[in-house]
Amino acid sequence: MTAPDTPSPTSQGAHPEGLDEAGVRRLVHTFYARVQKDAVLGPIFGGRIAEDAWPVHLARMCDFWSSVLLKSGRYEGRPLPPHLALGSDAGEAQFARWLALFRPTALEVLPPAAAQQAIAHAERMAHSFRISIAIHNGDDATRIRPI
């Protein structure tokens, strides 16, 4: 038991068991292998990422998710502009499918608490991106609800 004035491990920046660089790598590589084979998302990614460019993309996604989940600071970039450039390929159906692949992948490759943390981040990010895309397109973003 922790003394009342002692910060908990979580408040000190500790991560759930299994949420480490190896877990991030497993999550990213397993998830994007599924994305590449997916009937909805595969053609979108395949149309923009050449086969020989996937290792670079995966490394960038590992950096991104490491920064998001582990606060590593490894990702340098702005994730929204590439999504804005997708036009209709970044619509409700695509975000719903992205989450429908992400959630079970996280639950499969990470321990439960780590998976739930990753899923929560993914859900918030998808919601934020959908709102930003709607605003960018001049649509009514007030009607957007989490998926």
C-alpha positions in Angstrom: 0.0 0.0 0.0 1.2 3.5 -0.9 1.4 6.2 1.8 -1.1 9.0 1.3 1.5 11.5 0.3 3.5 9.2 -1.9 2.7 9.5 -5.7 1.4 6.3 -7.2 3.5 4.6 -10.0 1.0 5.8 -12.6 1.2 9.4 -11.5 5.0 9.1 -11.7 4.8 8.3 -15.3 4.9 4.5 -15.1 3.1 2.6 -17.9 0.9 -0.5 -17.6 2.7 -3.8 -17.9 3.5 -4.6 -21.5 3.3 -1.0 -22.6 6.9 -0.5 -23.6 8.8 -0.1 -26.9 8.5 -3.8 -27.7 4.8 -3.7 -27.1 4.4 -0.6 -29.3 6.4 -2.3 -32.1 4.2 -5.4 -31.8 1.1 -3.3 -32.0 2.2 -1.2 -34.9 3.5 -4.0 -37.0 0.6 -6.4 -36.3 -2.0 -3.6 -36.9 -0.5 -2.3 -40.2 -0.1 -5.9 -41.5 -3.9 -6.2 -41.0 -4.5 -2.8 -42.6 -2.6 -3.8 -45.7 -4.8 -6.8 -46.1 -8.1 -5.0 -45.3 -10.6 -4.6 -48.1 -11.5 -1.0 -46.9 -8.2 0.4 -45.7 -5.7 -1.7 -47.8 -6.3 0.1 -51.1 -6.1 3.5 -49.4 -2.8 2.8 -47.8 -1.5 0.8 -50.8 -2.4 3.7 -53.1 -0.2 6.0 -51.1 2.6 3.9 -49.7 4.8 2.0 -52.1 5.6 -1.6 -51.1 9.3 -0.7 -50.6 8.3 2.3 -48.5 6.5 0.3 -45.8 9.5 -0.2 -43.6 10.0 3.6 -43.4 6.2 4.1 -42.7 6.3 1.4 -40.0 9.3 3.0 -38.3 7.5 6.4 -38.4 4.3 4.9 -36.9 6.4 3.2 -34.2 7.9 6.6 -33.4 4.4 8.2 -33.4 2.8 5.6 -31.1 5.9 5.6 -28.9 5.4 9.3 -28.5 1.7 9.0 -27.8 1.8 6.0 -25.5 5.2 6.3 -23.8 5.8 10.0 -24.1 9.1 9.2 -25.7 9.2 12.3 -27.9 10.5 10.3 -30.8 7.9 11.5 -33.3 8.6 14.7 -35.1 5.8 15.7 -37.4 2.2 16.7 -37.7 -0.1 13.8 -38.1 -3.2 15.7 -39.2 -2.1 17.2 -42.6 -1.6 13.8 -44.3 -5.1 12.8 -43.2 -6.6 16.1 -44.5 -5.0 15.3 -47.9 -6.9 12.0 -48.0 -10.2 13.7 -48.9 -13.1 11.3 -49.0 -10.7 8.4 -48.1 -10.7 9.8 -44.5 -14.4 9.6 -43.9 -16.6 8.1 -41.2 -16.5 4.6 -42.7 -12.7 4.6 -42.9 -12.2 5.8 -39.3 -14.8 3.2 -38.1 -12.9 0.5 -39.9 -9.5 1.7 -38.6 -10.8 1.5 -35.0 -12.5 -1.9 -35.7 -9.1 -3.2 -36.7 -7.1 -1.4 -34.0 -9.2 -2.4 -31.0 -8.9 -6.2 -31.3 -5.3 -5.9 -32.4 -4.4 -4.0 -29.3 -6.3 -6.5 -27.1 -4.5 -9.4 -28.8 -0.9 -8.1 -28.7 -0.9 -6.1 -25.4 -1.8 -7.0 -21.8 -5.3 -5.8 -20.9 -4.4 -2.5 -19.2 -1.9 -1.6 -21.9 -4.4 -2.4 -24.6 -7.1 -0.3 -23.0 -4.7 2.6 -22.7 -3.8 2.3 -26.4 -7.4 1.9 -27.5 -8.4 5.0 -25.5 -5.7 7.1 -27.2 -6.7 5.7 -30.6 -10.4 6.5 -30.0 -9.6 10.1 -28.9 -7.3 10.6 -31.8 -9.9 9.3 -34.3 -12.5 11.6 -32.8 -10.2 14.6 -32.9 -9.1 13.9 -36.5 -12.8 13.5 -37.6 -13.6 16.9 -36.0 -10.6 18.6 -37.6 -11.4 17.1 -41.0 -15.0 18.3 -40.7 -13.9 21.8 -39.8 -11.3 21.8 -42.6 -14.1 20.8 -45.0 -16.5 23.5 -43.7 -18.8 20.8 -42.3 -20.8 21.0 -39.0 -18.4 19.4 -36.5 -20.8 19.7 -33.6 -22.7 16.6 -34.7 -19.7 14.3 -34.7 -19.8 11.7 -31.9 -17.2 9.2 -30.9 -17.2 5.9 -32.9 
